[in-house]
Amino acid sequence: MLENLVATYGLLAIFLGSAVEGETVAFLGGISAHRHLLAYLPAALAASAGSFLADQAFFFAGRYARHFRYVRGVADSELGRKVTAARDIAIGMPRGAVIENQGGSLCL
């Protein structure tokens, strides 16, 4: 289905799809460019721009949405308090990496 959208709508599908779905649509855009259905540079730019703009939009929504009345109501609810408590527990956990191989484990 995604391949049909890319083939039908071209760069617009790559732009919007990379914003919503991400790597899958960017990959299909690369396949379309490889098959010479689309030019490489516009396909790559459409995928990059869609992904970048979606990331920026979600970042700013997450950063500034906490001031909205609805979000404050959800955060002050019982579920919001549980999520906040779980986040605080996760923040307090160590962030080291553990690499395991046949000889044993290496903690960084």
PAZAPA-4460 file (N, C-alpha, C; in steps of 0.05 Angstrom, whole numbers, plus 32768, in hexadecimal, padded with zeros to 4 digits):
% residues 108
    n_x    n_y    n_z   ca_x   ca_y   ca_z    c_x    c_y    c_z   seq   type   mol
   8010   7FE8   8000   8000   8000   8000   8011   8019   8000     1      M     A
   8026   801A   8010   8038   8032   8011   8045   8036   7FF6     2      L     A
   804D   8020   7FE9   805A   8022   7FCF   8048   802E   7FBB     3      E     A
   802E   8027   7FBC   801A   8033   7FAA   8017   8051   7FAE     4      N     A
   8017   8059   7FC8   8015   8076   7FCE   802D   8085   7FC3     5      L     A
   8044   807A   7FC7   805D   8087   7FBD   805C   8089   7F9F     6      V     A
   8054   8073   7F92   8053   8073   7F75   803E   8086   7F6A     7      A     A
   8027   8089   7F78   8012   809A   7F6E   8017   80B8   7F74     8      T     A
   801E   80BE   7F8D   8021   80DA   7F95   803D   80E4   7F96     9      Y     A
   8051   80D3   7F92   806D   80DC   7F8F   8078   80E9   7FA7    10      G     A
   8083   8101   7FA3   8092   810F   7FB8   8081   8117   7FCF    11      L     A
   8068   811E   7FC9   8055   8125   7FDF   8051   810E   7FF2    12      L     A
   804E   80F6   7FE7   804B   80DE   7FF8   8064   80D8   8008    13      A     A
   807B   80DD   7FFC   8094   80D9   800B   8097   80ED   8021    14      I     A
   8090   8106   801C   8092   811C   8030   807F   8116   8047    15      F     A
   8065   8111   8041   8052   810C   8057   8056   80F1   8064    16      L     A
   805D   80DD   8054   8061   80C3   805F   8079   80C1   8072    17      G     A
   808F   80CF   806B   80A6   80CF   807C   80A1   80DF   8096    18      S     A
   808E   80F2   8094   8087   8100   80AD   8076   80EE   80BF    19      A     A
   8065   80DE   80B4   8053   80CD   80C4   8060   80B2   80CA    20      V     A
   8068   80A4   80B6   8072   8088   80B9   8090   8087   80BD    21      E     A
   809F   8098   80B0   80BB   8099   80B5   80CC   808A   80A1    22      G     A
   80DC   8078   80AB   80F0   806A   809A   80E5   8059   8084    23      E     A
   80CE   804E   8089   80C2   803C   8074   80BC   804B   805B    24      T     A
   80B0   8062   805D   80AA   8072   8045   80C3   807E   8039    25      V     A
   80D6   8086   8049   80F0   808F   803E   80FE   8079   802F    26      A     A
   80FC   8061   8039   8108   804A   802B   80FA   8045   8010    27      F     A
   80DF   8046   8010   80D0   8043   7FF7   80D6   8059   7FE3    28      L     A
   80DB   8071   7FEE   80E4   8087   7FDC   80FF   8081   7FCF    29      G     A
   8111   8075   7FDF   812B   806D   7FD4   8128   8057   7FBF    30      G     A
   8116   8045   7FC3   8111   8030   7FAF   8106   803C   7F96    31      I     A
   80F3   804F   7F99   80E8   805D   7F82   80FD   806C   7F72    32      S     A
   810F   8079   7F80   8125   8087   7F73   8138   8073   7F65    33      A     A
   813D   805C   7F72   814E   8048   7F65   8142   803D   7F4C    34      H     A
   8127   803A   7F4B   8119   8030   7F34   8114   8047   7F1F    35      R     A
   811E   805E   7F24   811C   8076   7F13   80FE   807E   7F10    36      H     A
   80EE   8079   7F24   80D3   8084   7F24   80D3   80A1   7F2E    37      L     A
   80E5   80A7   7F40   80E9   80C2   7F4A   8107   80C9   7F49    38      L     A
   810C   80E2   7F48   8128   80EB   7F49   8132   80E8   7F66    39      A     A
   814C   80E1   7F68   8157   80DC   7F83   8157   80F4   7F95    40      Y     A
   8162   810A   7F8C   8165   8122   7F9D   814A   812C   7FA8    41      L     A
   8136   8130   7F97   811C   8139   7FA2   8110   8125   7FB5    42      P     A
   8113   810B   7FB0   8108   80F6   7FC2   8116   80F7   7FDD    43      A     A
   8131   80FA   7FDC   8140   80FC   7FF5   8139   8115   8005    44      A     A
   8136   812B   7FF7   812F   8144   8004   8113   8143   8010    45      L     A
   8100   8137   8001   80E5   8135   800B   80E4   8124   8025    46      A     A
   80F2   810D   8025   80F3   80FC   803C   8100   810A   8054    47      A     A
   8116   8118   804F   8124   8126   8064   8114   813D   806F    48      S     A
   8107   814C   805E   80F7   8163   8067   80DE   8159   8076    49      A     A
   80D1   8144   806D   80BA   813A   807B   80C1   8130   8097    50      G     A
   80D6   8121   8099   80DF   8117   80B3   80E7   812D   80C5    51      S     A
   80F6   8140   80BB   8100   8157   80CC   80E9   8168   80D6    52      F     A
   80D6   816F   80C4   80C0   8180   80CD   80AE   8172   80E0    53      L     A
   80A9   8158   80DC   8098   8149   80F0   80A6   8148   810B    54      A     A
   80C0   8142   810B   80CF   8141   8124   80CE   815C   8133    55      D     A
   80D1   8172   8124   80D0   818C   8131   80B4   8192   813B    56      Q     A
   809F   818B   812C   8084   8190   8135   807D   8181   814E    57      A     A
   8085   8167   814F   8080   8157   8167   8090   8160   817F    58      F     A
   80A8   816A   817A   80B8   8174   8190   80AB   818D   819C    59      F     A
   80A4   81A0   818B   8098   81B8   8196   807C   81B3   81A2    60      F     A
   806D   81A0   8196   8054   8199   81A3   8058   818E   81BE    61      A     A
   806B   817D   81C1   8071   8171   81DC   807C   8185   81EF    62      G     A
   808B   8198   81E5   8097   81AB   81F7   8083   81C0   8201    63      R     A
   8072   81C9   81EF   8060   81DF   81F7   8043   81D7   81FD    64      Y     A
   803C   81BE   81F7   8021   81B5   81FC   801B   81B2   821A    65      A     A
   802F   81B0   822A   802B   81AC   8247   801C   81C4   8253    66      R     A
   801B   81DA   8246   800D   81F1   8250   7FEF   81F2   8249    67      H     A
   7FE6   81DF   8237   7FCA   81DE   822F   7FB9   81D3   8246    68      F     A
   7FA1   81DD   8249   7F90   81D5   825F   7F8A   81B6   825E    69      R     A
   7F85   81AB   8246   7F7F   818F   8244   7F96   817E   824D    70      Y     A
   7FAE   8185   8245   7FC6   8176   824D   7FCA   8178   826B    71      V     A
   7FC6   818F   8276   7FC8   8192   8293   7FB4   8180   82A2    72      R     A
   7F9C   817E   8297   7F87   816D   82A3   7F8F   8150   82A2    73      G     A
   7F9B   8147   828C   7FA4   812B   828A   7FBB   8126   829C    74      V     A
   7FCE   8139   829E   7FE5   8136   82B0   7FDD   8135   82CD    75      A     A
   7FC8   8143   82D4   7FBF   8143   82F0   7FAD   812C   82F7    76      D     A
   7FA5   811C   82E4   7F94   8105   82E9   7FA3   80EE   82F6    77      S     A
   7F95   80D9   82FE   7FA2   80C2   830B   7FB6   80B5   82F8    78      E     A
   7FAF   80B2   82DF   7FC1   80A6   82CC   7FD9   80B7   82C7    79      L     A
   7FD6   80D1   82C6   7FEC   80E4   82C3   8000   80E2   82DA    80      G     A
   7FF5   80DF   82F2   8007   80DC   8309   8016   80C2   8308    81      R     A
   800A   80AD   82FF   8018   8093   82FC   802E   8094   82E7    82      K     A
   8028   80A1   82D1   803C   80A4   82BC   8053   80B5   82C6    83      V     A
   804D   80CA   82D4   8063   80DB   82DF   8074   80CB   82F3    84      T     A
   8067   80BB   8304   8076   80AB   8317   8088   8097   8309    85      A     A
   807E   808A   82F4   808D   8077   82E4   80A5   8085   82D7    86      A     A
   80A0   809D   82CC   80B6   80AC   82C0   80CC   80B3   82D4    87      R     A
   80C3   80BA   82EC   80D7   80C1   8301   80E8   80A9   8308    88      D     A
   80DB   8091   8309   80EA   8079   830F   80FE   8073   82F9    89      I     A
   80F5   8076   82E0   8107   8070   82C9   811E   8084   82C8    90      A     A
   8119   809D   82CF   812F   80B1   82CF   8144   80AA   82E4    91      I     A
   813C   809E   82FA   814F   8098   830F   815F   807F   830A    92      G     A
   8158   806F   82F5   8167   8057   82EF   8182   805D   82E2    93      M     A
   8195   804B   82E6   81AF   804F   82D8   81AC   804D   82BA    94      P     A
   81BD   805C   82AC   81BB   805E   828F   81D3   8050   8281    95      R     A
   81E1   803F   828F   81F8   8031   8283   81EF   801C   826F    96      G     A
   8201   8015   825E   81FB   8001   824A   8208   7FE7   8252    97      A     A
   81FB   7FD1   824C   8206   7FB7   8251   820A   7FA9   8237    98      V     A
   8223   7FA1   8231   822A   7F93   8219   8231   7F77   8220    99      I     A
   8222   7F64   8215   8227   7F48   821B   8233   7F3A   8203   100      E     A
   8246   7F28   8208   8251   7F18   81F3   8256   7EFC   81FF   101      N     A
   8264   7EEB   81F0   8268   7ED0   81FA   827A   7ECF   8212   102      Q     A
   828C   7EE2   8215   829E   7EE2   822B   8293   7EED   8245   103      G     A
   827C   7EFA   8244   8270   7F06   825C   8263   7F20   8255   104      G     A
   8261   7F31   8269   8253   7F4A   8266   8267   7F61   826B   105      S     A
   8263   7F77   825E   8272   7F8F   8262   825F   7FA6   8268   106      L     A
   8262   7FB2   827F   8250   7FC8   8287   825F   7FE2   8282   107      C     A
   8252   7FF4   8274   825E   800E   826E   8253   8023   8281   108      L     A
***
